Every structure is written in C-alpha cells, then in structure tokens.
C-alpha cells in the first residue's frame, strides 16, 4: 500500500497536469474567439494558411483522422507523463524512511537471533538485526547520527546509544553492533530477546551530520565498538563517486580477535586506496603482527584528554596517573 507521501506525490502530479491542460484549453478558446490562432503567434512572419473545416482538430481534407493535431497530439504526452510517474514511483517511491526529520521513539521487532557458525548465541559482540514496520522501509538516519535503545530495569528506563552498522541500502532491516558486558543492563536485555520481541529505539540523535563538502580530509581514532560511527561515515563517503574526501583511521584494540569488522575495513582500504587508509593498533599483538604496537602518548586540552581516557578504559588500557611516569603504558603530557 502506498504511504501518504507517495499518495501526495501522485495527487499533486495528476492535479497539476490537468490544471495545466485546462488553462491551455481556456486560453486557446479565448484566442480563437478573438480571431487569433496559436500558430499565428508562433510562426510570426510566415504566410497564413488556415484550413477551414468543421473539425480541423480531428480530420484532414480527405476525411482521414489526423493524429498530428488537436487532442491526438496530447495523448502521447499524457501517456509519457503517466509512464514517467509510474517509473518514479516504482524506482524511488517505495522505500520510506522511518525517521524523516524530527526525533521520535519507535518500536522494532527482532528479526533473528545473532548466532555464530556453530549455532551458538553470540556473547561478546552481538550484531542485532531489527525490523522496521514495512519490508521496504529504510532507517533514514542522517550520516553521523545515532539511535538509542531503551529498556526498563527495576522501574527505571536505561538508555544506551548505538550507531547502526547497516545503511539505507539494506531494505527492511538495520543492524546494531552491541558489546556484551558482564554487568551491563542493555547487554542482559539484548541476551534475553526472542524473535519478534519489540525493542524501543529513539532517534535520530547527535549533532554531527556528514556531507561531502564538510572537509577535504578526516582523521579518525577509534577503539572497540567505537568503530561503528566511523564506519558509517566511511561507507557513505566512499560509495559516493562525487565525494573526494580522504579518510585516515587509527583503530585500536587489545587483542587481534577484538578487531570488529576488520574484513570490511580491509576491503574498503583495498578498493579505495587513494582515499581511505586504516592502521590497526594492538595492545597484545600476535606473532608476525604488522600493525601498530606499544604505548599511547596523549597531549591536548583537558576535554580531549578526559574523552580519550574514557575510550581507553573501554579498551581495557590502564588508567593514566595524575602525573604520568615513563613506565606507564598510557602517558599524558
């Protein structure tokens, strides 16, 4: 069934078309009543040769139907307009954004249980697939923004923010990458979900909106599940052939198995080597590791240091001391 926006488009198209036809016929009749012909106005300076007949719009002097004048010239235009309308509707009108402009809350059904290759429910990181109201819907989330999951525990609403790992190219579902914590409320809530259960999600949220003229180059630093907002922007930038933004990403984790979405990041870097570079950093590297290893040096204004300390804590790095020492793994100048 078409939604209200599609119906409004069809109604405005048909209404405008017939309004223009009515105006054209009215003006033409007034001009003829005054002794003017449209051909006279168009072909000014050429000899006049009006053929008088009882119905010059439909027949020729031989009595045959003339398909080059009158209503018959409007019929192909009408058919072409209808065909164009149908094409636009079928091609672009089906996918409805769940969120159009303003933030609001929605309920989404769990599409399937995240499991690994051996049929076990994922524990460390869950790629949570959620289903919008209609199978052809897209999330419509502005690039650079996120959503939040709300769950009730002990009479209190607990809210956590997440950036989808899917895009609007994926019809009828979107995915959230959720890290499981032993005492995390949302982690426990997600682990108890069954297929068809409703998840309360609010969005869009955030102040950042990406567009291709925002900057010529981006430098990104991410750790753990912090890769999701970065990947959202990277995907959007690289799939747009008109976008020339260059992106460099430093992605830090503790162990190699903690690197999320590594295969996709490697593919993006290989396919767009002139625009995207990724550098992986590990705390505990395996043998023959070719990425980054070692200590983290930080220097900057207090808000930046405070934010980076939080991200490093999520990566299980030791908290830096008030006055850093040379032997510290995280050193703040």
C-alpha positions in Angstrom: 0.0 0.0 0.0 1.3 3.5 -0.9 2.1 5.8 2.1 0.8 9.3 2.5 3.9 10.9 0.8 3.5 8.7 -2.3 -0.2 9.5 -2.5 0.6 13.2 -2.1 3.1 13.0 -4.9 0.6 11.2 -7.2 -2.2 13.6 -6.4 0.0 16.7 -6.9 1.3 15.3 -10.3 -2.1 14.4 -11.7 -3.7 17.6 -10.3 -1.0 19.9 -11.8 -1.2 18.1 -15.2 -5.0 18.5 -15.6 -4.8 22.1 -14.3 -2.3 23.0 -17.0 -4.4 21.3 -19.7 -7.5 23.2 -18.6 -5.6 26.5 -18.5 -4.2 25.8 -22.0 -7.6 25.0 -23.4 -9.2 28.1 -21.8 -6.5 30.4 -23.2 -6.8 28.7 -26.7 -10.5 29.2 -26.8 -10.3 32.8 -25.8 -7.6 33.5 -28.5 -9.8 31.8 -31.2 -12.8 33.8 -30.2 -10.8 37.0 -30.6 -9.6 35.8 -34.1 -6.1 34.7 -33.1 -4.5 31.4 -33.7 -1.6 29.9 -31.7 0.2 29.1 -35.0 0.0 32.8 -35.9 1.7 33.7 -32.6 4.4 31.0 -33.1 5.0 31.4 -36.8 5.1 35.2 -37.0 6.1 36.4 -40.4 5.2 33.3 -42.3 2.2 33.1 -44.8 -1.1 32.2 -43.2 -2.8 29.1 -44.4 -5.7 28.2 -42.2 -7.8 25.4 -43.4 -11.5 25.9 -42.6 -13.3 22.7 -41.7 -16.0 21.6 -39.4 -13.5 19.9 -37.2 -9.9 20.8 -38.1 -8.6 19.2 -34.9 -9.6 15.7 -35.9 -9.9 15.2 -39.7 -8.0 16.2 -42.8 -9.3 17.2 -46.2 -9.5 13.6 -47.2 -11.7 12.7 -44.3 -9.0 10.7 -42.5 -8.2 11.1 -38.8 -5.3 13.5 -38.3 -3.1 12.2 -35.5 -0.8 15.2 -35.7 -3.1 17.8 -34.3 -5.6 18.5 -31.5 -6.3 16.0 -28.8 -4.3 13.3 -30.5 -1.1 15.2 -30.0 -1.8 15.4 -26.3 -2.4 11.7 -25.9 1.3 10.6 -26.3 2.3 13.4 -23.9 -0.3 12.1 -21.4 0.9 8.5 -21.8 4.5 9.6 -21.4 3.7 11.6 -18.3 1.9 8.6 -16.7 4.7 6.3 -17.6 7.2 8.7 -16.0 5.1 8.9 -12.9 4.9 5.2 -12.6 8.6 4.8 -13.1 9.5 7.4 -10.4 7.0 5.8 -8.0 8.4 2.2 -8.6 12.0 3.3 -8.6 12.2 5.8 -5.8 8.8 5.9 -4.0 8.7 2.5 -2.3 11.5 3.0 0.3 10.1 5.0 3.2 12.5 6.5 5.8 11.4 5.5 9.4 12.7 8.8 10.6 12.0 11.8 8.3 13.2 14.9 10.1 12.3 15.1 13.8 13.4 12.8 16.6 10.9 10.3 18.0 10.6 6.8 19.5 9.8 3.7 17.5 9.4 0.0 18.3 11.2 -2.5 16.1 10.9 -6.3 16.1 13.9 -8.6 16.5 14.4 -10.3 13.1 16.7 -13.2 14.1 18.9 -14.3 17.0 22.6 -13.5 16.4 24.5 -16.8 16.3 27.9 -17.9 15.3 28.9 -20.5 12.7 28.3 -23.4 15.2 24.8 -22.2 16.2 25.7 -20.6 19.5 24.2 -17.4 20.6 26.8 -14.6 20.3 28.1 -13.3 23.6 31.0 -10.9 23.2 29.6 -8.8 20.4 26.0 -9.1 19.0 25.1 -7.8 15.6 21.4 -7.1 16.5 19.1 -7.3 13.4 16.0 -5.2 13.8 12.9 -5.0 11.5 11.1 -1.7 10.6 7.3 -1.6 10.2 7.3 -2.4 6.5 9.6 -4.7 4.5 10.7 -2.0 2.1 11.4 0.7 4.8 14.8 2.1 5.4 16.0 3.7 8.6 16.7 7.1 7.1 19.3 8.0 9.7 21.4 11.1 8.8 25.0 10.1 8.3 26.9 10.9 11.5 24.0 10.4 13.9 22.9 7.5 16.1 20.0 5.9 17.9 19.4 4.7 21.5 17.9 1.6 22.9 15.7 2.0 26.0 14.9 -0.8 28.4 13.2 -0.8 31.8 15.1 -2.3 34.8 13.7 -2.0 38.3 11.2 0.6 37.3 13.9 2.8 35.7 14.5 3.4 32.0 18.1 2.6 31.0 19.3 4.1 27.7 22.4 3.4 25.6 23.4 4.9 22.3 24.4 2.9 19.2 25.3 3.6 15.6 23.9 1.1 13.0 26.4 -1.0 11.1 23.9 -1.3 8.2 22.9 1.5 5.7 19.9 2.6 3.8 21.0 0.3 1.0 19.7 -2.5 3.3 15.9 -2.6 2.9 13.6 -3.9 5.6 16.1 -4.2 8.4 19.0 -2.4 10.2 21.8 -3.8 12.5 23.2 -2.6 15.7 26.6 -3.9 17.0 26.4 -4.3 20.8 29.2 -5.3 23.0 28.3 -7.5 25.9 29.4 -6.6 29.4 29.1 -8.9 32.4 27.1 -6.4 34.4 25.7 -4.4 31.6 21.9 -3.8 31.7 21.4 -3.4 28.0 23.7 -6.5 27.4 21.5 -8.6 29.6 18.3 -7.2 28.0 19.6 -8.0 24.5 20.7 -11.5 25.5 17.1 -12.3 26.6 15.4 -11.2 23.4 13.4 -13.6 21.3 12.5 -13.4 17.6 9.5 -11.0 17.3 10.2 -9.2 20.6 9.9 -5.4 20.3 12.9 -3.1 21.0 12.3 0.5 21.9 14.6 2.8 19.9 14.8 6.6 19.8 16.5 8.8 17.2 18.0 10.4 15.3 20.4 11.7 17.9 23.6 13.7 17.8 24.9 17.0 16.5 27.2 15.7 13.7 25.9 15.4 10.1 28.2 14.4 7.4 28.2 15.8 3.9 30.9 15.6 1.2 31.8 19.3 1.3 32.4 19.2 5.1 36.2 18.7 4.9 38.9 17.6 2.4 40.3 15.1 4.9 39.3 13.3 8.0 41.5 11.9 10.8 39.7 9.2 12.9 40.7 7.4 16.1 38.5 4.6 17.3 38.6 1.7 19.8 36.4 -1.3 20.2 32.7 -0.7 19.3 33.7 3.0 18.7 34.3 1.9 15.1 30.6 1.9 14.3 30.1 5.7 13.9 33.4 5.9 11.9 32.3 3.1 9.6 29.0 4.8 9.0 30.8 7.9 7.7 33.5 5.9 5.8 30.9 3.9 3.9 28.8 7.0 3.0 31.9 8.9 1.7 33.4 6.1 -0.3 30.3 4.9 -2.1 29.6 8.4 -3.4 31.6 8.8 -6.6 31.3 12.6 -6.4 32.8 12.7 -2.9 36.6 13.3 -2.8 37.1 13.3 0.9 40.2 11.4 2.1 40.0 9.5 5.4 42.7 8.1 7.7 41.6 5.7 10.6 43.6 4.5 13.6 41.7 1.6 15.1 43.0 0.3 18.5 42.1 -2.9 20.3 43.6 -5.1 23.0 43.8 -8.5 21.1 43.5 -9.3 17.4 40.2 -11.1 17.9 38.8 -7.9 19.3 39.0 -6.1 16.0 35.5 -5.7 14.8 34.5 -5.5 11.1 38.2 -6.0 10.1 37.4 -7.8 6.8 35.2 -4.9 5.6 37.7 -2.3 6.7 40.5 -4.1 4.8 38.2 -4.4 1.7 37.4 -0.7 1.8 41.1 0.2 2.2 42.0 -2.1 -0.8 39.2 -0.8 -3.1 39.7 2.9 -2.2 43.4 3.0 -1.5 43.6 6.6 -2.9 41.0 7.8 -0.4 41.0 5.6 2.7 43.8 4.2 4.9 43.4 2.2 8.1 46.1 1.5 10.7 45.4 -1.2 13.3 47.0 -1.0 16.8 47.0 -3.8 19.4 48.0 -4.0 23.0 48.8 -7.7 22.8 49.9 -8.4 19.2 50.2 -12.0 17.9 53.5 -13.2 16.2 54.2 -11.6 12.8 51.8 -8.7 13.5 52.5 -5.9 11.0 50.3 -3.2 12.6 50.9 -0.9 15.4 52.1 -1.9 18.9 53.1 -0.1 22.0 52.3 2.8 24.3 49.9 5.6 23.8 51.1 9.2 24.2 48.4 11.9 24.7 48.7 15.6 24.7 45.9 18.1 24.3 43.3 20.2 26.2 41.5 18.7 29.2 38.3 17.9 27.4 40.2 15.8 24.8 42.3 14.0 27.5 39.1 13.2 29.5 37.3 11.8 26.4 40.4 9.7 25.4 40.7 8.3 28.9 37.1 7.0 28.7 37.8 5.4 25.4 41.0 3.8 26.6 39.2 2.4 29.6 36.7 0.7 27.3 39.7 -0.9 25.6 41.0 -2.2 29.0 44.0 0.0 28.9 45.2 1.0 32.4 44.0 4.4 33.6 46.8 7.0 33.4 48.1 8.5 36.6 47.6 12.2 37.5 51.3 12.6 36.8 52.5 10.1 34.2 55.7 8.1 34.6 58.0 6.8 31.9 56.9 3.2 32.5 53.2 3.9 32.1 51.5 2.4 29.1 49.3 5.5 28.7 51.4 8.6 29.1 49.7 12.1 29.4 52.0 15.1 28.9 
